[in-house]
Amino acid sequence: MGDKSPKAKDKAKKQNTAVKDQRKQTASTKASSVSAGGKKGK
């Protein structure tokens, strides 16, 4: 922590973007599985 070099900033930005994309993908996957599986549960 505390490394302020341009490479470190770039790496952190890329990782942050990747994490956001992964969360979006997970959320959309969960939402679609819930809507598809909601009728089966009853």
C-alpha positions in Angstrom: 0.0 0.0 0.0 1.1 3.6 -0.5 2.8 2.9 -3.9 2.0 6.0 -6.0 3.9 5.1 -9.1 2.1 5.4 -12.5 2.3 1.6 -13.0 0.7 1.0 -9.6 -2.1 3.4 -10.3 -2.8 1.9 -13.7 -2.8 -1.6 -12.3 -5.2 -0.6 -9.5 -7.5 1.1 -12.0 -7.6 -2.0 -14.2 -8.2 -4.3 -11.2 -11.0 -2.0 -10.0 -12.7 -2.1 -13.4 -12.4 -5.9 -13.5 -14.0 -6.2 -10.1 -16.9 -3.9 -11.1 -17.5 -5.9 -14.3 -17.4 -9.2 -12.3 -20.0 -7.8 -9.8 -22.3 -6.7 -12.7 -22.0 -10.1 -14.3 -22.7 -11.9 -11.0 -25.7 -9.6 -10.2 -27.2 -10.1 -13.6 -26.7 -13.9 -13.4 -28.3 -14.0 -10.0 -31.2 -11.8 -11.1 -31.9 -14.0 -14.2 -31.7 -17.2 -12.2 -34.0 -15.9 -9.5 -36.6 -14.8 -12.1 -36.4 -18.1 -13.9 -36.4 -20.2 -10.8 -39.1 -18.2 -8.9 -42.0 -20.2 -10.3 -40.3 -23.5 -9.5 -40.0 -22.6 -5.8 -43.7 -22.4 -5.2 
